[in-house]
Amino acid sequence: MPDFPMEFGGGQDRGLTIKEAAEILGYSRWTIARMIERGELKAYGDGKKKRIPLSSVVQYSTTHTVVNESQIAAKKQIRRVSKRYLKTKEKLERLLK
């Protein structure tokens, strides 16, 4: 679970910049901008003054799976197996020539 800056002033939802939301969720600023365009994150304002309510970021993080270490390890394992497969295949092809 990401660390959230829980700064609610007077019961109001804190507006995060795209950069802050990206750091919290672990995505790039461009990905956050696309998520806003697709309606996955709520935002208000225009251009550089665009803000994302903290509640929107919290809601997204609780309803969507964020890549964790076990998923990264599984992808690395798949790459290793794939490399071994290709090396073995090349050896067999050389032997069969």
C-alpha positions as CSV (number, residue, x, y, z in Angstrom):
1,M,0.0,0.0,0.0
2,P,1.5,3.4,-1.0
3,D,2.2,6.1,1.6
4,F,-0.4,8.8,1.4
5,P,0.1,12.4,2.6
6,M,-2.9,12.6,4.8
7,E,-3.2,16.4,4.9
8,F,-6.9,17.2,5.0
9,G,-7.4,20.8,5.9
10,G,-10.8,21.5,7.6
11,G,-12.3,18.3,6.2
12,Q,-11.5,19.3,2.6
13,D,-9.8,16.9,0.2
14,R,-6.2,17.9,-0.5
15,G,-5.5,18.5,-4.2
16,L,-2.4,16.7,-5.4
17,T,-0.3,17.7,-8.5
18,I,0.2,15.2,-11.2
19,K,3.8,14.7,-10.1
20,E,2.7,14.0,-6.5
21,A,0.0,11.5,-7.6
22,A,2.6,9.8,-9.8
23,E,5.1,9.5,-6.9
24,I,2.4,8.0,-4.6
25,L,1.1,5.5,-7.1
26,G,4.5,4.7,-8.6
27,Y,3.6,5.6,-12.2
28,S,5.0,8.2,-14.6
29,R,3.4,11.7,-14.9
30,W,2.3,10.7,-18.4
31,T,0.5,7.6,-17.2
32,I,-1.3,9.7,-14.6
33,A,-2.3,12.2,-17.3
34,R,-3.7,9.4,-19.4
35,M,-5.6,8.0,-16.4
36,I,-7.2,11.4,-16.0
37,E,-8.2,11.4,-19.7
38,R,-9.7,7.9,-19.4
39,G,-11.6,8.9,-16.3
40,E,-9.7,6.5,-14.0
41,L,-8.7,9.4,-11.7
42,K,-10.8,12.5,-11.0
43,A,-9.1,15.9,-11.5
44,Y,-10.0,19.6,-11.6
45,G,-8.3,22.6,-13.1
46,D,-6.4,23.1,-16.3
47,G,-2.8,22.7,-17.5
48,K,-0.2,23.1,-14.8
49,K,-2.8,24.0,-12.2
50,K,-4.6,20.6,-12.6
51,R,-5.1,18.9,-9.2
52,I,-6.2,15.4,-8.3
53,P,-8.1,14.9,-5.1
54,L,-6.3,12.7,-2.6
55,S,-9.5,10.7,-2.2
56,S,-9.4,9.8,-5.9
57,V,-5.8,8.5,-5.6
58,V,-6.7,6.5,-2.4
59,Q,-9.7,5.1,-4.1
60,Y,-7.7,4.1,-7.2
61,S,-5.0,2.4,-5.1
62,T,-7.5,0.4,-3.1
63,T,-9.5,-0.8,-6.2
64,H,-6.5,-1.5,-8.5
65,T,-3.6,-3.8,-8.1
66,V,-0.3,-2.0,-8.0
67,V,2.7,-4.1,-9.2
68,N,4.4,-5.7,-6.2
69,E,7.7,-7.4,-5.7
70,S,6.3,-10.9,-6.3
71,Q,4.9,-9.9,-9.7
72,I,8.3,-8.4,-10.6
73,A,10.1,-11.5,-9.5
74,A,7.7,-13.7,-11.6
75,K,8.4,-11.6,-14.7
76,K,12.2,-11.9,-14.2
77,Q,11.8,-15.7,-13.8
78,I,9.9,-15.9,-17.1
79,R,12.6,-13.9,-18.8
80,R,15.3,-16.3,-17.4
81,V,13.4,-19.4,-18.5
82,S,12.9,-17.8,-22.0
83,K,16.6,-17.1,-22.3
84,R,17.5,-20.6,-21.3
85,Y,15.0,-22.0,-23.8
86,L,16.4,-19.9,-26.6
87,K,20.0,-21.0,-25.8
88,T,19.0,-24.7,-25.6
89,K,17.1,-24.4,-28.9
90,E,20.2,-22.8,-30.6
91,K,22.4,-25.6,-29.3
92,L,20.0,-28.3,-30.6
93,E,19.8,-26.7,-33.9
94,R,23.6,-26.6,-34.2
95,L,23.8,-30.2,-33.2
96,L,21.2,-31.3,-35.7
97,K,23.0,-29.6,-38.6
